[in-house]
């Protein structure tokens, strides 16, 4: 675990004091939430045990195990690495208080200001104070001395977390509560320092419990950080406890602080090794680059010295192009490599000299001078090769000029004829529509005109070929073969052109007949298809009805629809007959239909399919309508049952509410008689509960049947529940008022006649019979009782009285508050000053009193009560064991804090 000794010994009292004052409001906002208190109990207990185990002990209950102060002092010794004063081993309360005070004095000596934390609260097992004390210790010894980039304590710890988790996806640490709920931040901290322990990429943001448990288990097993949090508590809390999270995260900071030093040392070693490795790599790179460059020069020189002649200009130009490629593509990188080789050699020698290492000596034959000599030989061969290529090109250009003209014209003609035979032999008209066939005819007429225009080019090609034969061109065989192929192809194109024209004209006439049938099919299929789609939509339409009349209307409409089905089927058969006639014409004339009607997308198959679906839906619709009719009949019966019971219960509640209102005003007899009568009346009302349960049963059935309206009653179940709860609350409140009146009467010595008088005055001014007097009503009542609250001075007096009877500022005065005020005004009570005067007599006029004097003058139990609660007296003339009876007396009356 973490050793805080060194850091604590170097802390600054001023810095601690400043930060601790920022955190001394723990008792105002921490433990009000039970979830936070539960989290702090577990976290603080685990944190304490992580240190106490060094001394071979631990705690189980944080508020119980620190009560005698022994383990608290031991905890501080382990954390601070200092010896505390010797503890007292007695079992008496005073021994325990003294031990706790020694621990608190030690904490205060470290510059920590303890606010509202006293030894008595710790000894008494006050959980709130105990947790606050442990939090103060954690702040001082685990968090205060954290320093990151000129920030310290909480801010420093937060900045450290942000720096360490910044590279991780889905992690954004902005605080010590909700930023940690999904568990990714904990896993990121561990992975940043120990990537071998966690596979971070496998974690999912939507599985916080698994993420949290993974981090807690890894930290406990491999980092010796005990589990201080429960994943379920963190996920189940809207805002996890900040102090519990900070405590646990601080353990990670201290656990990884040692790893930082090792990392710095490793970086220093790596830097030295990196320089050496870089030098070695530069040597290897030089040797490799020099070998490759020399090998390239060796392979290139024979190619530049080759003088083999070619037969055509193109071949020589290809060699010229290869040479240009060599000059522009292959040689420039080698020039760069040669330059880089010299730079690398010089740089390497400089680095070796600066690092006191011996100079680099390349392998034999790979010196910079060797490379420069080979490069000079390469450039000489390069110059001779370029001059030879230019002279050969000029010689062949004269011979190939005529051949080039032949090939140019032949290429143009072949390019034009490319694909023409395939175009003329295709039978695309067999699967084309009428409009497409007409377009093909116009396109064919344009092709015939183009064919006639190319006749002159064919004749020119034949003439040039004849001239090349006469001049005995070396490649005459290929020229003659190409010319013959062009002439043969020309004859074939003429024959195919005539055949295609005849086929197109014949197909055009047949498709005109089919087009008329397609148009008629489209005109009749569209409205019929729309009718079927509408019918299927109606048959599948979800219906929501609320009464019998609505479902009967749907059944009537459905019967009318079924009467039209026979006529619709006849229309369907007529439409299918048109499509059959189209296929008959196409089959008899060998026409391959494209399969699509140009005038509609509706197919015969889709019509038959929709017709079948519609016919299958009819009986399903019949059954659904009948089921809904049966359901509505059942719902109507259930509405009537609920309404009958609701009307009875509603009338009963209304009557009893009015009756209770009269009883609370007109009650007679003694208070005990009134209380007995009210409790009997309460039993009578509670006996009506079975009727409420019966109504609840009917309401449950109505909810299960999804019934949302009821024309038989104006009552709702919610309305009746509220009324019943108000009835029970009213009678209970009335009984409680009478019980409080009895307590007030007995405690204050008020007679029955006075209570009657107070009740009569209160009821007289309670004009709206609400059971409470508004401010103006209460003022009128005081005036009637003789109080002067009308003038300017009276206004301040009335404000004072309202502060007594209405401390919450609600603007209304209850009867109990009225009785308390009147009894306080008419009875004699003790005051703090009277009690102080009494203690002063027992103390023989001293400003303090001793335990012996209290035991001598008071009964034993009351004497011990005072001794346990009186603070030590620290004023003038104080003696050992002196107790402060003045602050004790004022605390009894709530006039100051003990």
Helices and strands as residue ranges (DSSP letters): H 5-9, H 13-22, H 26-29, H 34-52, G 53-55, H 70-80, H 93-109, H 119-123, H 127-138, I 139-143, E 147-148, E 151-152, H 153-165, G 178-180, H 184-193, G 200-202, H 208-222, H 231-236, H 242-304, H 313-325, I 326-330, H 331-354, H 368-417, H 420-425, G 428-431, H 434-453, H 455-470, H 476-540, H 548-562, H 565-588, H 604-666, H 671-686, H 689-704, H 717-748, H 752-765, E 772-774, H 775-784, H 792-805, E 812-814, H 815-826, H 832-842, E 849-850, H 851-857, H 860-869, E 882-883, H 885-892
